[in-house]
Structure formats: C-alpha cells, structure tokens
C-alpha cells in the first residue's frame, strides 16, 4: 500500500513541508514524492534501518529510572528530514550571530562597569535577583571578552511561519552530537535524496569547536592541550561529552583527573606523570566546578580551578558566570540589549514577552491570564509555570496574587502554535510539533551550525520535545534552492 | 594518557578476552564430554574451581550440575566472571574511553554485548550452546582484529595489549588445567586414544590444532602439546607469546620500572621448566603458581601506571 497523504492534516498550525492535505511545499516536493512512491512496508523498513544504525552506533542518552537505576536509551530519531531554505537560513544565521555578540557584550559589561544599568536600559533589580550572576567573577577578563563561547538558542516557528527565539542556553547547552549523528544516520537511510537535495554539510562543527577552544590557550603552542570536563558516565549528556572529546582529539576528563598545583596551573594525572592542561571545555555547572569557590560539597569539580582561570593559566569555556544571561527575565530584555550594544534592530524576534515588573505590561498580563503562559524568572523544567488556557479559576487567582506580590519575578507569553513537520507514525506520516536548536560558537569569529538540532514531540498534539519526555529528533537540512 | 583512562582500557581488553576464553573453556569441556564413553559421568564441577569462582558459585544453594554450571559461567549476572558480566563490564569500561579507541570498537562491543544478552536463552540449551559460544568468540576476535588493524600504536594500544595478553595467558593455563585435573577416573586415561582425543580437543579449543599439526608433529602427544601451549612463542595463544607481548608493551610504556623487571624474571622462570615431564598433579600446581605470578605482575602495573586518585582532603 503506498503512503497516502490524503489524511495529513496540520490543522491551524504551520506545517513546514505541506501546505495542506496532499499538497507539498515546493521545497519538500521531492521528499514527499519519494514517500508517495514508497509503500508502507518500505517506510517501516527504512525507519527500522535507522533504529538499528542508532543502536549499533550506540547513540544513547541516559535516563534515571527508579526500577532499573541508570539506563541508556537509544536516541529516538525520526527519519523524515526537516528542510529549511538557505535563503531563510542566511537571515537566521546573521540574527543569531548578532544576538550572541550582544549577549557576550552584556555579560562582560555586567562583570565590569555595568554601563547598561547606569544608562537605565537594564534594571539593577533584575541583576540583584539573578540566580546565575557570580560575584566571584567580577573583574575577570576572559580572552577577547567572551564569556559564552558555546550557545544553544531554541527557535520555534509560529502559526505565520516566522522563526522566533524561545530561549538562549548559555551555560552547558547540549545536543550538538545528536545533530551530527542524525546526519550520519540519514545518509544511510536516504542516500538517493542527498544527490538531489545536496543539504549543506554540518560535519565541520568539531573542528570549529576545537579551533575556538584552542584559541583560548594561555600558552602559544602548536597543539594546546584541550580537555572536556564531564561529571561522568551518569550524566544524561555523557554520550555527547565523550563524542565531542573523541571528535576533537581532546582528553575527556573527570574532576578527579585534574589538579591545580602551587603554580596555579592545571595538570592532569597521566601514566607518565602530571601534564599541563591549557583549555577546559567544561560540561559541569558553575556551582560544581570548584569546591574552593562555589559549592564546597562538590566532588565533581577541581579545587583551585577558578584560581588558575583568574590567573590566566587556563581557558574555560563557557566562562563561569556566563549563565547570568540564561534567565527568563534577561531574555525579555534581549531586544533592548541588542539595540543598546550594537545599535541595530534584532534580526530574529523574541516570542512576545510581557515583563510584569512594568505596570503597563503587568496590567495586560493580569487582564489576559486565561490566554497567557506565565513563567517565573529563575525556574527551569516547567516548574512554577501557569498555562492560562488550561488553568482553573483558582490557579489564575493564585497567580494574580503571586504576580502582584513579586512582579519582577514573572514574565508572560502568549501560548504558541508552533509548527509541525511530517513524522513517521506506524505506517504513515502525521504532523508533529518541532523546535530547532542551532549552536553558536564565539571566539575570534562567530560561527553558527548549518541548521541545528530539530527536536520533535512524538506524541500526538504534544508540544514537549525533551527526549526524557517522549521527544525525538530529526535531521535538519539547509538546502540551497538557487543552485 | 590519563591514568584512569589507561586503567579502563586495560580492563576493557581483559574483560573481552575473559569472555572469549570463558566461551572456549565451556566449549572444551563440552567437547571432552562428548568424546567420553557412555556410563562415565565426569563432572562440570572442576570448571568452577578452575575459574577460581568456587566461593561465588556455592554462595547460593544449587546443585553443581551441567545446567547450573553452564548458566553460572555464561549467563549469570551475579557472577562477575560470567560471559555476560564480563561483556557488561567491558562495555562499562569502554563507555568511559570511547574517545581514545577507534570509533567502531564501541559499536562492535555494543553489538557483542547485545548479542550475548539477546541470545542467552538459546545459549543455555544444549543445542544452542555451541552457536552461542561461537558467536562470543567471533565477536571478541572481531574486536581484537579491529584494534589490530586500525588502532594507532599509542599508549592506549599498549594498555589494551597488556590487558589482553595477561588475561589470555591466565586463561590459557586454565583451559589446559581443564584437562589436567581429574575429570576422569585414572584407569580411563590409560586408554591411549581417549587421551589423544582429549588433547586434540584442548588444542582445538585454543585454535591451535592446525598450527600444531603443521609445526610440531602429526601425532598428538601430551608432552608436545604442553610444550607447544606453554613455550611456542610463535603461537599467539601460547603462554610464552602472551608474556612476550606483555614484555614488549611494558617496556614501551616504562622501560625501567618494577613491571619490566618482574616480567623478565617471570619469563626466565618459565624457560627453565620442562612442562612435558610433569605429571598431572605437579602440572596443576605449576599452573596455580603461574596464576599467582600473573596476579603479581598485575599489581606491579597498577602501582606503576594506575595509582589510585588522591582523596579531596589529601590535595587540600
């Protein structure tokens, strides 16, 4: 039986591949055509081939389960690629570079003169409430003034098809290894489509990452010693830590492999004695990185690491304290931050966000609680949130009280109709919601991955794309339609 | 190379080799029993002794019969020395050192572990046992071959080689020991053809029959087989070959440490001995001694290359 798309119905959402039932967008014509020529057995066969490749390649993520303890799950992957036109992507890329450049200037400013506060653009009280501002980092001058060397920004497409930034991850964003693996799997599954579409390659990310990191080396040597610092195999992103270390030819180290000597340099324990480390790509949160400075009970970190970093004897990416810009209230100010530092209009809009600290915006929020999503500034993982359309009257009342009591702790956004992409469900294709996480590297230059990691909510109607909660991923193709 | 990583690679190689050789061990015993005349019931129990897992086996109450012992050796998750546990440990070790090994080694090891896990039930049946053991041996050889063919000869390679060869040396002695212990009543052993058949089985289980035939003699005799398996450095599963490999790698890693001195002494001792002349009892004792020497060599390696990481309060 051939695959029918007569039943394919994106509803009120923007579908990136289909205009409506049975009608593919120009960019997706060939892809959808291939599916139409396939019978359902072939579709299932290709999905099974992909699943097997993932299993064999050992692409996993770690979840903790009460019954079984730590288990490795195979990375859930959907074979239908998501296609983005290069013309659109060029604009996104420029917008992301602009955004991250401004964010780095903002972070550097906060740890030095705080001009943006003095000029009345960013409120001092937001900084005062920031959970991720590290007073220990005030005055530190990282190379090139860059704090967030690796940034993962989440983009969503609204009902009109416009890409918006949903959040910026400036601490230890993960997912890039899955982006790279997805491409390898797709090459195995749809070799015929690569010939006609020629999606732009993405495989140079590890090289770019290495070069950016090597650029942070305090010693001017030909091949600086770069290490990836991981919390260990129980971390959910351990696969990625090992993967990136391997791809870069860097050492994958745990805290106990490193130590700081009296000369304030970092060394690792090797079979031939101590060896100096120049740059650390740390995948451990600030709080755990150095028990001398942050949490005393951390066994994951390296005592003295911050001392070595401040002395300029080791490069750290991302710089401790970069997470200050990884905050929902700061997010709401990013358009202002871009205008302030760069004197430019933002290239990619934010999701409209109301800041309850301002009277006018607060009154709007309070009058529209039944249609908005309300989020507290410093929580993540959906805690302390209220989804207006689904909330009870009592819940809305409670949030009204919370907002009035502490307005600067809350922001609100409209509920988003995020876009869909065809996804294999059993023997056919159905629309499922997606987001996109490109990765931005900042060193002497700024570079953006071509596309990024597309995450897809595999459950019907769900907007949750997290892999721990029924999310999967897709390969993302940026395609040049002009050549 | 990080001490922690070196140690993990060393153990990874040991565990893979252990899984393979445990499969060989079970297989040689099965084959020996197939050649045994009807009415004789030599036990499987000696295997529990030979693998050094006596206490482990008898820690739970069970009959030392074929079914229980085979299950214990190939599929018991509570036996750290079982094939399944060895592969699980190898995989855990590999997980932390993936970035220094050729990428496909993780894939191959992962496949082998999944093969063992998914086929264990069939491996526990009499009819499926040989295919299962064969799958384990081939999978392990695939990994060893892969490392040999594509791995850069850096320190990581030498630690893998150390682990593999120490484990192989140890397991080769255990496989020989299967034949040297009293599996059979003495009067049976007087039957010459049975004795020959059994040494052929031992050679076969170590993939050495063909080479022995070509290099040593057409006639299979106990003394020649023993000297081949212990002393012929050109046969890759012989004890001497393994010691040579350990010697070379230790020398590359640290040419003047206690491990280098230890291995040289060990080799001299082995060369002085004529294993063919030993009777079963003294052979068995000699094998015990060798296993203790291997343990000592392992301790030297630990001291030289993998000193335990300092505790937090010691660094402060």
Interface residues (C-beta under 8 A of the other chain):
Chain A: X55 X56 X57 X58 X232 X233 X238 X242 X243 X245 X246 X250 X251 X252 X253 X254 X256 X257 X259 X268 X269 X270 X271 X272 X291 X299 X303
Chain B: X1 X2 X3 X4 X5 X6 X92 X95 X96 X98 X99 X100 X103 X106 X107 X110 X111 X114 X155 X159 X253 X254 X305 X306 X309 X310 X312 X315 X316
